[in-house]
Amino acid sequence: ADYSQIELRVTAQISQDQKMIEAYQQGQDLHKLTASLITDTSRQRQAAKAVNFGLFFGMGAEGLRNYARNTCEVDMSLSQAQQFKQRFFDSYQGFNAYDQQQERSRVKRLTTLSGRIRHFTKGYASLTQALNTPVQGTAADIIKRALVDLGPQLVDTKAQMVACVHDEIILEVEEEQAPKAQQILQRVMVTAGQHYLTEVPVVVEATMADNWAGK
């Protein structure tokens, strides 16, 4: 089972961008929404995915172009990247204000939504660090909370946790107990996320298969 767009959901909660929050409350795909905002069509989801992850974590236009090509296999010119960036910030005003606030701030301490602290003893946090640490740190807090809460809930199923990969938890369980274990896993993961994301719905997608590749 893995969290659906957890880093984007955490970003929506932290930045308090109302367009993003309302999109998630209405069950929308944020990548498709961004695609429609920057390209006038929701079909360019892959390009929007690059824009979302790139700009939410402080990339400039050139960095966005390189990230899109190397990570998402999407080619865009520098002028397109600049245009996408402008449209993105025009569309997500709440995040734009949050981004500008973080850029102006000179902080030596960043916190996640759980209150976990990252100290900077030499210099100040960069914009990339200021945007990245609270989001990825909170996403890590969520899945760690799920891992702690999950063990006691699985006792009756005899399921074993065999891996935790980024935002995904993998269980191994006897086939007849798989549906029950899946239900428990999803419930525990959602509850862990809701502890920190009070305005943004938490979605967990789960699959049963004979091996990890089957997912």
C-alpha positions as CSV (number, residue, x, y, z in Angstrom):
1,A,0.0,0.0,0.0
2,D,1.3,3.5,-0.7
3,Y,0.2,7.0,-0.1
4,S,-1.3,8.9,-3.0
5,Q,0.6,12.2,-3.7
6,I,1.5,12.5,-0.1
7,E,4.2,15.2,-0.5
8,L,1.8,17.3,-2.5
9,R,-0.9,16.8,0.1
10,V,1.5,17.9,2.8
11,T,2.5,20.9,0.7
12,A,-1.2,21.9,0.5
13,Q,-1.6,21.6,4.3
14,I,1.6,23.5,5.1
15,S,1.2,26.3,2.5
16,Q,-2.5,26.6,3.1
17,D,-3.1,27.1,-0.6
18,Q,-6.9,27.0,-0.9
19,K,-7.0,25.9,-4.5
20,M,-4.9,22.9,-3.7
21,I,-6.8,22.1,-0.5
22,E,-10.2,22.4,-2.3
23,A,-8.9,20.2,-5.2
24,Y,-8.0,17.4,-2.8
25,Q,-11.2,17.8,-0.8
26,Q,-13.1,17.3,-4.1
27,G,-11.1,14.2,-5.0
28,Q,-9.2,15.8,-7.9
29,D,-5.8,14.7,-9.3
30,L,-3.5,17.7,-8.6
31,H,-1.2,16.8,-11.5
32,K,-4.2,17.0,-13.9
33,L,-5.4,20.3,-12.3
34,T,-1.9,21.8,-12.7
35,A,-1.8,20.6,-16.3
36,S,-5.1,22.4,-17.0
37,L,-3.9,25.6,-15.3
38,I,-0.5,25.8,-17.1
39,T,-1.4,24.3,-20.5
40,D,-5.2,24.8,-20.9
41,T,-5.6,21.0,-21.0
42,S,-5.4,18.3,-18.4
43,R,-3.9,15.8,-20.8
44,Q,-0.3,16.9,-20.3
45,R,-0.2,15.3,-16.8
46,Q,3.4,14.2,-17.0
47,A,4.6,17.7,-17.7
48,A,2.5,19.0,-14.9
49,K,4.0,16.3,-12.6
50,A,7.5,17.7,-13.3
51,V,6.2,21.3,-12.7
52,N,4.6,20.4,-9.4
53,F,7.5,18.5,-7.9
54,G,10.1,20.9,-9.3
55,L,8.5,24.2,-8.3
56,F,7.1,23.0,-4.9
57,F,10.7,22.4,-3.9
58,G,12.3,25.6,-5.2
59,M,13.6,24.9,-8.7
60,G,14.2,27.7,-11.2
61,A,13.2,27.5,-14.8
62,E,16.4,25.9,-15.9
63,G,16.3,23.4,-13.1
64,L,12.7,22.6,-14.0
65,R,13.6,22.0,-17.6
66,N,16.4,19.6,-16.6
67,Y,14.3,17.8,-14.0
68,A,11.4,17.4,-16.5
69,R,13.8,15.8,-19.0
70,N,15.9,13.6,-16.7
71,T,13.2,12.5,-14.3
72,C,9.9,12.7,-16.1
73,E,11.1,12.2,-19.7
74,V,9.4,15.4,-20.8
75,D,11.1,17.9,-23.1
76,M,10.4,21.6,-22.6
77,S,12.3,24.6,-23.8
78,L,13.7,27.1,-21.3
79,S,11.0,29.6,-22.4
80,Q,8.3,27.0,-21.8
81,A,9.7,26.3,-18.4
82,Q,9.7,30.0,-17.6
83,Q,6.1,30.3,-18.8
84,F,5.0,27.2,-16.9
85,K,6.6,28.6,-13.7
86,Q,4.8,32.0,-14.1
87,R,1.4,30.3,-14.7
88,F,2.0,28.0,-11.8
89,F,2.6,30.8,-9.3
90,D,-0.2,32.9,-10.8
91,S,-2.6,29.9,-10.3
92,Y,-1.5,28.8,-6.8
93,Q,-1.6,32.1,-5.0
94,G,-1.4,30.6,-1.5
95,F,1.7,28.6,-2.3
96,N,3.2,31.7,-4.1
97,A,2.8,33.7,-0.9
98,Y,4.3,30.8,1.2
99,D,7.2,30.5,-1.3
100,Q,8.0,34.2,-1.1
101,Q,7.8,34.1,2.7
102,Q,10.3,31.3,2.8
103,E,12.6,33.0,0.4
104,R,12.6,36.2,2.5
105,S,13.1,34.3,5.8
106,R,16.5,33.7,7.2
107,V,15.9,30.8,9.5
108,K,18.3,28.5,11.4
109,R,15.6,26.1,12.4
110,L,12.9,24.2,10.4
111,T,10.1,22.0,11.8
112,T,7.8,19.3,10.4
113,L,4.1,19.2,11.3
114,S,5.0,16.7,14.1
115,G,7.3,19.3,15.6
116,R,10.5,17.5,14.7
117,I,13.3,20.0,14.3
118,R,16.2,20.5,11.9
119,H,18.8,22.9,13.1
120,F,21.3,24.8,11.0
121,T,24.4,25.6,13.0
122,K,26.3,27.1,10.1
123,G,24.4,29.7,8.1
124,Y,20.7,29.8,7.3
125,A,18.4,27.4,5.5
126,S,18.3,27.8,1.8
127,L,15.0,28.2,-0.1
128,T,15.2,24.6,-1.3
129,Q,15.8,23.4,2.3
130,A,13.0,25.7,3.7
131,L,10.5,24.2,1.2
132,N,11.8,20.6,1.2
133,T,12.4,19.8,4.9
134,P,8.9,20.5,6.3
135,V,7.3,18.6,3.5
136,Q,9.5,15.5,3.1
137,G,10.0,15.5,6.9
138,T,6.3,15.5,7.6
139,A,5.8,12.7,5.0
140,A,8.4,10.7,6.8
141,D,6.7,11.4,10.2
142,I,3.4,10.1,8.8
143,I,4.8,6.8,7.5
144,K,6.8,6.3,10.7
145,R,3.7,6.8,12.8
146,A,1.9,4.3,10.6
147,L,4.7,1.7,11.1
148,V,4.6,2.1,14.8
149,D,0.8,1.8,15.0
150,L,0.6,-1.1,12.5
151,G,2.3,-3.9,14.3
152,P,-0.3,-4.4,17.1
153,Q,-3.1,-4.2,14.6
154,L,-1.8,-7.0,12.5
155,V,-1.3,-9.6,15.3
156,D,-4.4,-11.6,14.4
157,T,-3.5,-11.8,10.7
158,K,0.1,-12.9,11.4
159,A,1.1,-10.5,8.6
160,Q,4.7,-9.4,8.6
161,M,6.0,-6.0,7.5
162,V,8.8,-6.8,5.0
163,A,9.7,-3.4,3.6
164,C,9.0,0.3,3.8
165,V,10.0,2.2,0.6
166,H,9.5,5.9,0.6
167,D,5.7,6.2,1.0
168,E,4.9,2.5,0.6
169,I,4.6,-0.3,3.1
170,I,4.8,-3.9,2.0
171,L,3.3,-6.8,4.0
172,E,3.7,-10.5,3.6
173,V,0.7,-12.6,4.7
174,E,-1.1,-15.9,4.1
175,E,-3.5,-15.5,1.2
176,E,-6.7,-16.1,3.2
177,Q,-5.7,-13.3,5.6
178,A,-4.7,-10.9,2.8
179,P,-8.1,-9.0,2.5
180,K,-8.2,-8.3,6.3
181,A,-4.5,-7.3,6.4
182,Q,-5.1,-4.9,3.4
183,Q,-8.0,-3.3,5.2
184,I,-6.0,-2.8,8.4
185,L,-3.0,-1.5,6.5
186,Q,-5.0,1.1,4.6
187,R,-6.9,2.2,7.8
188,V,-3.7,2.6,9.9
189,M,-1.9,4.5,7.1
190,V,-4.9,6.9,6.6
191,T,-5.2,7.5,10.3
192,A,-1.5,8.3,10.6
193,G,-1.8,10.8,7.8
194,Q,-4.9,12.4,9.2
195,H,-3.1,13.1,12.5
196,Y,-1.1,15.8,10.7
197,L,-3.2,16.6,7.6
198,T,-6.3,18.1,9.2
199,E,-7.7,19.8,6.1
200,V,-6.4,17.6,3.3
201,P,-7.8,14.1,2.7
202,V,-5.4,11.2,3.0
203,V,-5.6,8.5,0.3
204,V,-3.9,5.2,0.4
205,E,-3.9,2.8,-2.6
206,A,-3.4,-0.9,-1.9
207,T,-2.9,-3.9,-4.1
208,M,-2.7,-7.7,-3.3
209,A,-0.2,-9.7,-5.4
210,D,2.0,-12.7,-5.3
211,N,5.1,-10.5,-5.4
212,W,6.1,-6.9,-5.4
213,A,6.5,-6.7,-9.2
214,G,2.8,-7.7,-9.4
215,K,1.8,-4.4,-7.9
